Amino acid sequence: MPNPSAEITLSTSRTLGLVAIASGDRYQQANHALAEAGFSRLPNGAYTASLADAQAARHTASALLHRAHEHGATVIASTRPYLGDFGTAIAAQLPGTWTSELEIYSHPLWQEDLWPALWEAGEIHRAIEDHRIPFASVLKNGTGTELLLIERPGHPSGYLLGALTDQEKEDVRNDPATPRSFVLPADPDLAASVISHTFLPAYRRALHNRDVNSVLSALERIREEHQTLQAIKDSGRYSAGVPLKNPRLLAGFERDFANLAWLSFHDVLEHAPGLLARCRPAATPWPDDAAALIRLREAVTASQDAWNQWNDLRHDPWGIPRALSHHEWSQIRGQLGLAVLPAIEAWLAHTDVFERQVRAAVPGGAAALSAPSPRLLAARPALPPSPRSAAAHR
């Protein structure tokens, strides 16, 4: 991708006046030029100069050209308005309460901080891969939804919008649940309408499908181990066919299974409450699934204590978990797995019912009805700031 050593992008803002953003390997030289030309630095790293006095504005612009030349920086006048204004105008029109924050990735390496959070496999994915993106606006609704807004590279107007996530995810290029980016028009009213009526519904469906796939993948891993354990119990032999001479060894196999099962079952406990809350079996071709869904909800409720213990231990503020050995962690997981074994078996028994009901309950689908947000099993602690956020203020 193009990588000028020092570049200054100029745009205009209705409230800030002239806005300048430095980028490139030698972006600090561009920053020096801006400071010497009389620009003021904002907390997010951008620089501004007032346009209220035309004569003073011309003097500042002239000074910038001279200082930029002295510092070896290239000045580029953008054909678009300041992206921070565009993001703010959109946020004000989205449903709910949204904010917009401009992030700056002055050094080319900072742009790579976007990759861990980017949950998108369309045009915006390719844009970040193939082009320099020195700045972006991040739209947040305060309840976990974050959207990335950038200027569309290679086009004189238009913008790209993609999804961000702090959750673990599959390869975005191969995962069918990955949402796709949208091309937004240059008019903020029209852009907000596209986001509200098209992008956000698609994003909610993507979240739903991602959580469904996480639960089903976890159950599939558990099922494979459970079948191995059951075969040993039924045959009295190891998986290799060697006779199990000491039946007391079976307890060890059960603990090993419980340890491995917990590693996957906590994914079920994390995502299942929200998914089950959307299920409306009476609105599907399988109304008799209601009884099985009740058993699954009861299994989740019965696992509450184990889930709380796991979260309390993982996020212990005194750092006790860091002192535990691998063997001690294995023992803890085994104990938790044994405690929720009846719940695990209930989920294994009704996986097919769960899958067809949650597939029918995809937001916006024919069987999807409005419902209050489900109560999570336990309040999840706040995640630490991502490297992306830190990069924005360097």
BELMOLIN-V146204 format. One record per pair of residues at least 6 apart in sequence whose ideal C-beta (glycine too) atoms are under 6 Angstrom apart, sorted by the first residue. I is the first residue (numbers start at 1). J is the second residue. If there is no record, write none. Layout:
# BELMOLIN-V146204
i = [I/I]
j = [J/J]
This chain:
# BELMOLIN-V146204
i = [1/1/1/2/3/4/4/5/5/5/6/6/6/6/6/6/7/7/7/8/8/8/8/8/9/9/9/10/10/11/11/11/13/13/13/16/17/17/17/17/18/18/19/19/19/20/20/20/21/21/21/22/22/22/23/23/27/29/29/30/32/33/33/33/33/34/36/37/37/37/38/39/39/40/41/44/45/49/51/68/79/80/83/84/86/87/87/87/88/89/90/90/90/91/91/91/91/93/94/94/95/96/97/98/98/99/100/100/101/102/103/103/103/104/104/105/105/105/110/111/113/113/113/114/114/117/117/117/119/119/119/120/120/120/121/121/121/122/122/123/123/124/124/124/127/131/133/136/136/137/138/139/140/146/147/148/148/149/149/150/151/152/152/152/157/158/159/160/161/161/162/163/163/166/172/177/177/177/177/179/179/179/182/184/184/185/201/204/205/205/208/208/211/211/212/214/214/215/215/215/218/218/218/219/219/221/222/222/223/225/225/228/229/229/232/236/237/237/255/258/258/258/259/259/259/259/261/261/262/262/262/265/269/269/269/272/273/273/273/274/275/276/277/277/278/279/279/279/280/280/281/281/281/281/283/284/284/289/289/292/292/295/296/299/299/302/303/303/306/306/306/307/307/308/311/313/315/360/361/361]
j = [130/131/132/132/108/24/74/24/25/26/24/26/29/30/72/73/23/24/74/20/22/30/73/75/21/76/78/20/77/19/78/82/19/82/85/48/48/49/50/51/49/51/46/48/82/34/39/47/46/104/135/30/31/106/106/134/106/71/73/73/71/67/68/71/73/47/67/63/64/67/60/47/49/48/47/102/104/60/57/75/156/151/137/102/188/100/137/149/100/188/188/191/192/98/99/100/139/192/192/196/196/141/142/139/141/140/137/139/138/137/136/138/392/135/392/111/134/391/391/133/387/388/391/128/388/164/386/388/163/165/169/162/163/181/172/173/178/180/181/160/181/160/162/181/153/153/150/148/150/149/146/147/146/164/161/162/164/159/161/160/159/158/159/160/186/183/184/181/182/184/181/179/203/383/178/206/209/210/213/202/203/206/199/191/194/191/364/363/362/363/362/363/271/275/358/267/271/268/271/272/264/267/268/347/351/264/261/264/348/257/260/239/253/257/253/244/243/244/334/334/337/338/330/333/334/337/337/344/333/336/337/344/303/307/377/300/374/376/377/374/358/297/371/374/361/293/357/361/367/369/287/289/290/357/367/360/367/353/357/350/353/346/350/343/346/343/340/343/336/339/340/377/378/378/378/321/381/367/367/368]
